[in-house]
Amino acid sequence: MDTKEKRNFMKSYRIRAGLSQEQAAEVIGVSRQTLAYYEEKPYSMSLESWFKMCEAYGEDFSINFVAQKLYEK
């Protein structure tokens, strides 16, 4: 995963789920601005928001957790 992919993996999951930032933010329970921030800096998310996001996007938590750790490097 190159740097750009690491930076954009959250956005790509949202798009694959067919959700706009507004729709995803509503499901997760955050503002659109907060979701945009999470897409840039996913390590800043609370665990609760992380689980909600994974559920909303239809993604497995463990796979996303690994991707998040890769992003931090």
C-alpha positions as CSV (number, residue, x, y, z in Angstrom):
1,M,0.0,0.0,0.0
2,D,1.6,3.3,-1.1
3,T,1.3,6.5,0.8
4,K,-1.6,7.8,-1.2
5,E,-3.5,4.6,-0.7
6,K,-2.8,4.7,3.0
7,R,-4.1,8.2,3.1
8,N,-7.3,7.4,1.1
9,F,-8.3,3.9,2.3
10,M,-11.1,5.3,4.5
11,K,-12.5,7.3,1.6
12,S,-12.3,4.3,-0.7
13,Y,-14.3,2.1,1.7
14,R,-17.0,4.8,2.0
15,I,-17.2,5.1,-1.8
16,R,-17.3,1.3,-2.2
17,A,-20.3,1.3,0.2
18,G,-22.0,3.8,-2.0
19,L,-22.2,6.5,0.6
20,S,-21.6,10.3,0.4
21,Q,-19.7,11.9,3.3
22,E,-23.0,13.3,4.5
23,Q,-24.8,9.9,4.5
24,A,-21.9,8.1,6.1
25,A,-21.5,10.9,8.8
26,E,-25.2,10.5,9.7
27,V,-25.0,6.8,10.0
28,I,-21.8,7.0,12.1
29,G,-23.2,9.8,14.2
30,V,-20.7,12.5,13.5
31,S,-20.7,15.7,11.4
32,R,-19.6,15.7,7.8
33,Q,-16.6,17.8,8.7
34,T,-15.6,15.2,11.4
35,L,-15.8,12.4,8.9
36,A,-13.7,14.3,6.4
37,Y,-11.1,14.7,9.2
38,Y,-11.3,11.0,10.0
39,E,-10.6,10.2,6.3
40,E,-7.4,12.2,6.5
41,K,-6.4,11.1,10.0
42,P,-8.2,7.8,10.8
43,Y,-6.1,7.2,13.9
44,S,-7.9,10.0,15.6
45,M,-11.2,8.1,15.6
46,S,-12.8,6.8,18.7
47,L,-13.2,3.0,18.9
48,E,-17.0,3.5,18.9
49,S,-16.9,5.5,15.7
50,W,-14.5,3.0,14.2
51,F,-17.0,0.1,14.8
52,K,-19.9,2.2,13.5
53,M,-17.9,3.1,10.4
54,C,-17.0,-0.5,9.7
55,E,-20.6,-1.6,10.1
56,A,-21.9,1.2,7.8
57,Y,-19.3,0.4,5.1
58,G,-19.8,-3.4,5.4
59,E,-16.1,-3.9,6.3
60,D,-14.5,-6.3,8.7
61,F,-13.1,-4.6,11.8
62,S,-9.9,-6.7,11.9
63,I,-9.0,-5.9,8.3
64,N,-9.6,-2.2,8.9
65,F,-7.6,-2.2,12.1
66,V,-4.6,-3.6,10.2
67,A,-5.0,-0.9,7.5
68,Q,-5.2,1.8,10.2
69,K,-2.0,0.6,11.8
70,L,-0.3,0.7,8.3
71,Y,-1.5,4.3,7.9
72,E,0.2,5.3,11.1
73,K,3.6,4.2,9.8
